[in-house]
Amino acid sequence: MRRIRVPGDKSVTQRALVFASLASGESRLRGLLPGEDPQATAAVLRALGVDIPPFGGDGAEVRIQGVGLRGLQAPQGVLDFENSGTGARLMLGVLAGQPITATVTGDASLQSRPMRRVTTPLSKMGAVFREMGEPDRLPLELTGGALTSLDYDSPVASAQIKSALLLAGLVGGASVRLSEPYRSRDHTERMLGMCGVPVVSHQADDVWRVELRDPPEQIAPLDLEVPGDFSSATFFLALAILGGVEGGVEISHVGMNPTRRGLLQVLGRMGANVGADPFKEHDAREPSSSLRGLPSKLVGANVGGEEVPAMIDEFPVLAVLASRAEGVTRITGAGELRLKESDRIRVLADNLRSVGVQAEELSDGLEIEGSDHPLAGRVSSHHDHRIAMAFGVLGALPGNRIEIDGADVADVSFPGFGVLLEDLTA
């Protein structure tokens, strides 16, 4: 069995950089993901007056002296988040509570993604936004300051929306109560707890409710080791399940946050031979474990409903697994995939068909019929790192011949992905 480790979790890294910057005192962070998205967020925080040292791929400790909840400085230029949707949306919340004016933008991909889902509730709290280009898109100019309390019903289960509003309440000194249709990722709630800020999360009738009741005047610094990224790990788990790694694979120190690991339940229904070492299920920080995958004979499955938010980033790898399973896999209730770095529903359907897989695009998902015949063709990443990695895995399987345009975009979340893939399949 091959033993590997994947880079730090992108979602946790992004949040750790933000919380460390807002803390009162010095934070100590280890295992930060050095990918392009966190680097873009770090560059923005530096432009706002935070001294963030360079960080690379060795996971070495990084110390960040926080400037306090309202200590960010007005930037001298435009804040460019490049391709980082998480960084942009979370920082819109942070900036909403700062007494400064700033302009926020991103690359062409980020400028195609909706922002009113965040700016509309932030406007209700008192932040002022001016759309400088297309409606509902970056670039945006915002003016922040003291905010008012918010009681908001989110139309979608989105950790980015929830996090932006919680951060706005924290920085702007305003209580926040948010309801969402299903429970979304809770990295922000966990990190607030690590910084000494209590957050109440609970089921309320038919919605999931999160409450920041008494925002403090300051937050404690972090002492955190970022676990390996579960989403990144699933690509090599899939490679092993599909027989691409002789003897299977073990991936150490993988984040096992219960709001992130929904794919494991689906893999169980599909018949995948996967396992994990025991870990502290109710760890208030970020639980981690080793994951193992062995070659397996898969069957199709139905996926949808409340399990979607807990695996929203894993649908590209699920589509690859479904393409080699016996029978049909039907995915519904995943319309949010159209609003990612690419329209992942359309791109997955198009790319699968391009290599010989029968795939049907649904309004909110996909229907994929698996087969065992060799796959060949040319696909495009559409500048989407998870699309590039998913088809990298499919193309690495014995007998398949798949060319990927824009494969190097994998560096956004997984620097060195291609090198590790080649090593495991050599």
C-alpha positions in Angstrom: 0.0 0.0 0.0 1.4 3.4 -1.0 1.4 6.0 1.8 1.1 9.7 0.9 0.1 13.1 2.4 -1.8 15.8 0.7 -1.4 19.6 1.2 -3.3 21.6 3.9 -7.0 22.2 3.7 -7.8 25.1 1.5 -11.0 26.2 3.4 -9.2 26.0 6.8 -6.1 27.8 5.4 -8.1 30.7 4.1 -10.0 31.1 7.3 -6.9 30.7 9.5 -5.2 33.6 7.6 -8.2 35.8 8.1 -8.7 35.0 11.8 -5.0 35.3 12.6 -5.0 38.8 11.0 -8.0 39.9 13.1 -6.7 38.4 16.4 -5.2 40.4 19.3 -1.8 38.7 19.6 0.4 36.4 17.7 -1.0 33.3 15.9 1.0 30.3 15.1 -0.1 28.4 12.0 1.4 25.1 10.6 0.6 23.2 7.5 -0.9 26.1 5.5 -1.8 25.3 1.9 0.6 27.3 -0.3 -1.8 27.2 -3.3 -2.7 30.1 -5.4 -6.0 30.9 -3.7 -4.6 31.3 -0.1 -1.6 33.2 -1.6 -4.1 35.7 -3.1 -5.9 36.1 0.2 -2.6 36.6 2.0 -1.6 39.2 -0.5 -4.9 41.1 0.1 -4.4 41.0 3.9 -0.9 42.3 3.5 -2.3 45.2 1.4 -4.6 45.9 4.4 -1.7 46.3 6.7 -1.2 42.7 8.1 2.4 41.4 8.3 2.0 37.9 6.9 5.4 36.1 6.2 5.8 34.1 3.0 4.7 30.4 3.3 5.6 27.5 1.1 5.0 23.8 0.7 7.0 22.6 3.7 4.2 23.3 6.2 6.6 25.1 8.5 5.2 27.3 11.2 4.1 30.8 10.2 3.6 33.5 12.9 1.2 36.3 12.3 0.7 39.3 14.5 -2.9 40.3 14.4 -4.1 43.9 14.1 -7.3 43.4 16.0 -10.9 43.3 14.8 -11.0 46.8 13.4 -7.3 47.4 12.8 -7.1 46.9 9.0 -5.8 49.9 7.1 -7.3 51.4 3.9 -5.5 49.9 0.9 -3.5 51.9 -1.5 -4.9 50.1 -4.5 -7.5 47.5 -5.7 -7.8 44.3 -3.7 -7.4 41.5 -6.3 -8.4 38.0 -5.1 -7.5 36.4 -8.4 -9.5 33.2 -8.5 -10.3 32.9 -4.8 -14.1 33.0 -4.3 -13.7 32.0 -0.7 -11.2 34.7 0.0 -13.3 37.4 -1.8 -16.7 36.5 -0.1 -15.2 36.1 3.4 -13.3 39.3 3.1 -16.4 41.2 1.9 -17.8 40.4 5.3 -14.7 41.5 7.1 -14.4 44.7 5.1 -18.1 45.5 5.7 -17.3 46.1 9.4 -14.1 48.1 8.8 -14.4 52.0 8.7 -12.7 52.1 5.3 -13.5 52.1 1.6 -12.0 49.5 -0.7 -12.4 48.1 -4.2 -12.5 44.3 -4.6 -11.9 42.4 -7.9 -10.7 39.1 -9.2 -9.8 37.3 -12.4 -12.2 36.6 -15.3 -13.4 33.4 -13.6 -14.1 35.1 -10.3 -15.8 38.0 -12.0 -18.3 35.6 -13.5 -19.5 34.4 -10.1 -22.5 36.0 -8.2 -21.8 38.3 -5.3 -25.2 39.7 -4.3 -25.8 36.5 -2.3 -23.3 38.1 0.1 -23.7 41.8 -0.6 -27.5 41.9 -0.2 -27.5 40.7 3.5 -24.4 42.8 4.2 -26.2 45.8 2.9 -29.0 45.1 5.3 -26.4 45.3 8.1 -25.3 48.8 6.9 -22.4 48.2 4.5 -22.5 50.2 1.2 -21.7 48.6 -2.1 -21.3 50.0 -5.6 -21.2 47.6 -8.5 -18.5 48.8 -10.9 -19.2 46.4 -13.8 -21.8 43.8 -14.5 -24.7 43.5 -12.0 -24.1 41.0 -9.2 -20.5 40.7 -10.2 -17.0 41.9 -9.2 -15.5 44.5 -9.2 -17.2 46.1 -6.3 -16.5 49.2 -4.2 -17.6 48.9 -0.6 -17.6 51.2 2.4 -17.8 49.6 5.8 -18.2 50.7 9.4 -20.4 49.9 12.4 -23.1 47.4 11.5 -26.5 46.6 12.8 -27.9 43.2 13.9 -29.1 40.7 11.2 -31.7 38.0 11.1 -31.4 36.4 7.7 -32.9 33.3 5.9 -30.4 32.2 3.3 -32.0 30.7 0.2 -29.1 28.2 -0.1 -26.9 26.2 2.2 -23.6 28.0 1.6 -20.6 28.2 4.0 -19.3 31.2 2.1 -22.5 33.2 2.8 -22.7 32.1 6.4 -19.0 32.9 7.0 -19.2 36.3 5.4 -22.2 37.3 7.7 -20.6 35.8 10.8 -17.3 37.7 10.1 -19.3 40.9 9.4 -21.0 40.6 12.8 -17.8 39.8 14.6 -15.9 42.8 13.1 -18.9 45.2 13.0 -20.0 44.4 16.6 -23.4 43.1 15.5 -25.3 40.0 16.4 -26.2 37.6 13.6 -28.8 34.9 13.3 -28.7 33.0 10.0 -30.9 30.1 8.9 -30.1 27.9 5.9 -32.0 25.0 4.3 -29.4 22.4 5.3 -26.3 22.5 7.4 -23.3 23.8 5.4 -19.6 23.4 6.3 -18.8 24.7 9.8 -15.1 25.6 9.5 -15.9 29.2 10.5 -17.9 28.3 13.5 -15.1 26.0 14.7 -12.5 28.6 14.2 -14.6 31.2 16.1 -14.6 28.7 18.9 -10.8 28.3 18.8 -10.6 32.1 19.1 -12.8 32.2 22.2 -16.0 33.3 20.5 -19.1 31.2 21.2 -21.5 30.4 18.3 -24.8 28.6 18.7 -25.6 26.1 16.0 -28.7 23.9 16.0 -31.6 22.4 14.1 -34.7 24.7 14.2 -37.8 23.1 12.7 -36.9 22.5 9.0 -33.8 24.8 8.9 -30.3 24.8 10.3 -29.7 27.9 12.4 -26.4 29.6 13.4 -26.2 32.5 15.9 -23.5 34.9 16.9 -25.2 36.5 19.9 -22.6 38.6 21.7 -19.6 39.6 19.4 -16.6 40.4 21.6 -14.3 43.4 21.3 -11.3 41.2 20.5 -10.5 37.6 19.7 -7.7 35.3 20.9 -4.9 34.3 18.5 -4.8 30.8 16.9 -2.4 27.9 17.5 -3.4 25.6 14.7 -2.1 22.8 12.5 -4.1 22.7 9.3 -5.1 19.1 8.4 -4.7 17.7 4.9 -7.5 18.8 2.5 -10.2 16.1 2.3 -11.2 17.2 -1.2 -7.7 16.8 -2.4 -7.4 13.4 -0.7 -10.5 12.1 -2.5 -8.8 12.3 -5.9 -6.2 9.8 -4.8 -8.7 7.8 -2.9 -10.6 7.5 -6.2 -7.5 6.6 -8.1 -6.9 3.7 -5.7 -10.6 2.6 -5.8 -10.5 2.4 -9.6 -7.3 0.3 -9.5 -4.8 3.0 -10.5 -2.5 2.4 -7.5 -1.0 -1.0 -7.0 -1.9 -2.3 -3.5 -4.1 0.7 -2.7 -3.3 4.0 -1.0 -3.2 5.4 2.6 -3.4 9.2 3.0 -2.3 10.5 6.4 -3.6 13.4 8.5 -6.7 14.1 6.3 -9.3 16.6 7.7 -12.4 14.6 8.7 -14.8 17.5 9.5 -18.3 15.9 9.6 -19.7 18.7 7.4 -17.1 17.9 4.7 -16.9 14.1 4.4 -20.3 13.3 2.9 -18.6 11.6 0.0 -17.6 8.7 2.2 -21.2 7.7 2.8 -21.9 7.7 -1.0 -18.7 5.6 -1.6 -20.1 3.1 0.9 -23.4 2.9 -1.0 -21.4 2.4 -4.2 -19.4 -0.5 -2.7 -16.0 1.2 -2.4 -13.5 -0.4 -0.1 -12.5 2.6 2.0 -11.6 3.0 5.7 -10.3 5.5 8.2 -8.4 5.3 11.5 -10.3 6.1 14.7 -10.5 9.8 15.5 -12.2 12.2 17.9 -15.6 12.5 16.2 -16.6 15.4 18.4 -13.3 17.3 18.4 -14.2 21.0 18.6 -11.2 21.9 16.5 -10.7 20.1 13.1 -10.6 16.3 13.5 -8.2 14.3 11.3 -7.4 10.7 10.4 -5.7 8.5 7.9 -7.9 7.4 4.9 -7.4 4.2 3.0 -8.7 3.1 -0.4 -8.4 -0.3 -2.2 -9.5 -1.4 -5.7 -13.2 -1.9 -5.7 -16.1 -2.9 -8.0 -18.5 0.0 -7.9 -22.2 0.3 -8.6 -24.2 3.4 -9.4 -26.0 5.4 -6.7 -28.5 8.2 -6.3 -27.2 11.3 -4.6 -29.1 14.4 -3.6 -30.9 16.3 -0.9 -29.3 17.3 2.4 -26.2 15.2 1.7 -25.2 17.6 -1.1 -23.7 20.5 1.0 -21.3 18.1 2.8 -19.8 17.0 -0.5 -20.2 20.1 -2.7 -16.6 20.1 -3.8 -16.4 16.3 -4.4 -18.9 16.0 -7.3 -16.1 16.1 -10.0 -14.4 13.1 -8.4 -17.8 11.4 -7.9 -18.5 11.9 -11.6 -15.2 10.1 -12.4 -16.1 7.3 -10.1 -19.6 7.0 -11.5 -18.2 6.8 -15.1 -16.5 3.5 -14.1 -19.3 2.1 -11.9 -21.8 -0.5 -13.0 -25.2 1.1 -13.7 -26.4 4.7 -13.5 -25.5 7.3 -11.0 -28.0 10.1 -10.6 -27.1 13.4 -8.9 -29.8 16.0 -8.1 -30.2 19.0 -5.9 -26.7 20.2 -6.8 -27.5 23.4 -8.7 -24.8 25.3 -6.7 -22.3 23.4 -8.9 -23.2 25.8 -11.7 -21.8 28.7 -9.6 -18.3 27.3 -8.9 -15.1 28.1 -10.7 -16.9 26.8 -13.8 -20.4 25.5 -14.4 -19.4 22.1 -13.2 -22.6 20.4 -14.2 -22.2 21.5 -17.9 -18.4 21.0 -17.9 -18.6 17.5 -16.3 -21.3 16.4 -18.8 -19.4 17.8 -21.8 -16.0 16.4 -20.8 -17.4 13.0 -19.9 -19.1 12.7 -23.3 -15.9 13.9 -25.0 -14.1 10.8 -23.7 -16.9 8.3 -24.4 -19.0 8.3 -21.3 -22.8 8.5 -21.5 -23.7 11.5 -19.4 -26.9 13.7 -19.3 -26.9 17.2 -17.9 -29.8 17.9 -15.6 -30.9 21.3 -14.4 -29.5 20.6 -10.9 -27.2 17.6 -11.5 -26.1 14.8 -13.7 -27.0 11.3 -14.8 -24.0 9.2 -15.6 -23.9 5.6 -17.0 -20.8 3.8 -16.1 -18.8 1.4 -18.3 -15.5 -0.4 -18.3 -14.5 0.3 -21.9 -11.3 2.4 -22.5 -11.9 6.1 -22.5 -10.1 8.5 -24.9 -10.4 12.1 -26.0 -9.6 15.7 -25.2 -11.2 17.7 -22.4 -10.9 21.2 -21.0 -10.4 22.2 -17.4 -12.2 25.5 -18.0 -9.7 27.0 -15.5 -11.3 24.9 -12.8 -8.8 23.1 -10.5 -11.1 20.3 -9.5 -12.1 19.6 -13.1 -8.5 19.3 -14.0 -7.7 16.9 -11.1 -10.8 14.8 -11.7 -9.9 14.1 -15.4 -6.3 13.8 -14.5 -7.3 10.8 -12.3 -9.5 9.4 -15.1 -6.8 9.8 -17.6 -4.2 8.0 -15.4 -6.2 4.8 -15.3 -4.8 1.9 -17.3 -6.1 1.8 -20.9 -7.4 5.4 -20.9 -5.9 8.2 -23.1 -7.2 11.6 -22.0 -5.6 15.0 -22.8 -6.5 17.9 -20.6 -6.3 21.6 -21.7 -5.3 23.7 -18.7 -4.2 20.9 -16.4 -1.8 23.2 -14.5 -4.7 25.0 -12.9 -4.6 22.2 -10.3 -2.0 24.3 -8.5 -4.8 26.5 -7.2 -5.5 24.0 -4.5 -2.9 21.2 -4.9 0.6 22.3 -5.9 2.4 19.2 -7.2 -0.7 17.3 -8.0 0.6 16.1 -11.4 3.9 15.0 -10.0 2.3 12.9 -7.3 -0.2 11.4 -9.7 2.6 10.4 -12.1 4.6 8.9 -9.2 1.6 6.8 -7.9 0.8 5.4 -11.4 4.4 4.8 -12.6 
